[in-house]
Amino acid sequence: MEGIALKATARDIVGKKTRFLRREGVTPTHLFGHNLKSLALQCNTDELKRVIAQVGTTALFDLGIDGEKRPRKVLIREIQNDPLGRQILHVDFYQIKMTEKLKVEVPLVLGGEAPAMKVKGRSLQHSLTSLNIECLPDKLPHEIEVDLSPLAELGQAIHVKDLGLSTDITVTNDPGQLIVKVSETAAARAEEEVAAAEEAAPLEAEPEEQPAE
């Protein structure tokens, strides 16, 4: 994403002492990459949260390191949170080369409207929420939209092979892997089973009239 930037400074505090940084609104981070010496850094926690909310782990942004003239193009590779998810403990940045392909997990987002869902008693079975891809950094999508409009009938589905992505992107998932399918709800299936059972049940015979004595 263009225009997104984050500032970082060198970090001398390591180990358990990093808890003092967090109390001061600073998050310990690391920068690493292919053939790159790992750097211990730190970032303002509020600024870091802002960037994470914008880029997630699938968009490039500029990391400016104090004392360096040019920012570095990076991805967020890993975010470590406390067990309750209330505090960011540590973040890893990965410096990329624009000529080197990346292997990334990109979220799948459902878009459009499935005509089949206009019928009562149906639900969307969403089986795959992200896609594993490989591409050059400038071709990296922040997310991949799955168009639901072809789903017109009950039982229709969209698989990985149906996405029709750019030839610049290589998908490493199984092409036959299910993404989304139109199914009946459990309540609708139960109603159909009851109706079918009633139709299949033999009719009770009328009692024969006994001759008068």
N, C-alpha and C positions, 0 to 999 in steps of 0.2 A: 504494500500500500504506500502510495506516494505521500510524502510530507510527514510521516510519523517518525519521531526521533526520541531517543532517550539518552540521558547523560549518565556517565559512570565515572567513578574515581578508583584509584588503586586501593587495595585493602591489605592492611598489615595484621588485623585481628583475625585469628582463625580458631577453629575448634569450639569448645564450649563457651569461650568468651564472646562469641558472636551474639549471644543473647543480649548483651549490653547494647549492641548496635540496634537491634530490633526495638528495644525500649526507647531509643532515640529517633524512631521512625526511619531507620535505614535497614535495607535488606541485603544480606551477603549474596553475591553472585559469582559465577565463574564464566569465563569465555574460553572456548576451545574450538578446534577445527582441524581439518586435514593438514598434516605437516605444520601445525601451529602449536607453539608452547602455551600451555594453559595459563591463564591470567586470573588471579584472585581480585575481584572487583566488588564494589558496593554501589547501590542505587537508592535514591529517595523512594521510600515505600509507596507513597501516594502516586508519584509519577509512574512507578513501575506497574501499579495496579491499573492505571489509566491505559497504558500501552497494552497490557495483557488483555484488557477488555476489548481493545480495537483489533488486535492481530491474532489472538489465540496462539496456536502453535503452527499455523500454516501460512503466515504472511511475513514478508521481509520488512525490516525497518532499519533505520540508521542508529547505530550505537556510537555515540561520541565519547571517547575516553579522554579525561583531563590530561592535557599535555600533548595530545596528538592533533595534527592539523586536519586530518580527514577522518570522517566517521567510517565505521566498518558496517558492511551489510551482514545482518545476522537474522537468525530465526530463534525463537524460544524453543529449546529442545526438551526441557523438563522443568516442572514447577513442583516443589515440595511444600506441602501444607502441614499444619499441625493436625493431630487426629480428629479434631472437631471441625477442621476446615475454616477456622476463624482468622488464622494468621499465616502469611507466607513465610516459610522458613528459609528457603533457598531457591534460586533460579539459575539454570544453566542456559547460556547463549551459545549458539553454534555459528561461527563465521563461515560464510559460503563463498565459493568462487563462481562467477557468472558463467563460466565455461564447463562447470562440473555438474553432472546430473544429481538430483536429490531424490532420496526415497522418503516419502512423507505419507502420513495418514490424514486424509482430508475428509471433513464431515459431509454427509449427504443430507440435503435439505429437500423436503417434499414441497412441490409447488404446483399451482394449477388446481383444477377441480376434477375429480373422477365422476363421470356421469353415472356410473353404477352405484355410487353412494347416495343417490337421490331416492333410492328404494329403502323403505324402513326395514330394520332388522339386519343390516349389513355393517361390517367393520373393516378397517384397513389393517392387515397384518404386516407390521413394519419389522422386517427381520434383520436388515443391515443398515447401520447408522453411519458408517464411514467406509472409505475406499482407500486401499493402498495403491499409491501411484509412484511413478518415476518420471521425472522431467527436468528440464533446465530451469534455473531459478526464475527467469523472466516469463516462463509459461506456467508457473505454479498458481493454481486457482485457490482462493481463500476457502471456497466451498463449492460443491457440485450440486446443482439442482436436478431433482428427479421430477419430470413432468408427468402428472397423474392423468392428464386428459385422455390418453388412449384407453384407460380402464373403463370400458362401457358395459361389461357384463360380469355377472357373478363368476368367480373363479379365475378371472384374468389376472395376470401378474406381470411385473417388470423385473427382469434379471440384469445382472451386470452387463451382459453382452448387448442389452437393448439401449444402453446409455448414449451411444453415438458420440463419444468424446473426440476431441481433436487428435490428429495423428501425432502431434507433438507430445502427447501424454500416453505413457505405457501403464496399463492397469495390471497389477500382479495378483489380483483376486481370481478365483475360479469364474470363468465366463458364465457358467450356469448357476451361480449363487443367487438365491432369491433376495430381492430388495424389498418389494412390497406386493401384496396380493389382496384382492377383494374376497372377503370371507363372510359367512353368515355369523351372526352373534350366537352365543350359546342359547339364549332364550328363543331365538327364531328356530334353531335346530330342534330344540325340545318340542316346540309347538308342532313342527312338521312330523316328528317321530310319533307324537300322540295322535295326530290326524291320520297318519299312515296305519297305526295300530288299530284305530277305530274302523277304518275302511276294511282292513283285513279280517277283523273279527266276524265269525258267523252270526247270522241273525238268530235270535232266540225263536224256537218253533212255538206256534200258538198251541195251547193245550186243546186236545181233541174233545169234542162234546160227547158226553156219555149218553147212550140211549135211555129214554125214560122207561122206568119199570112199571 
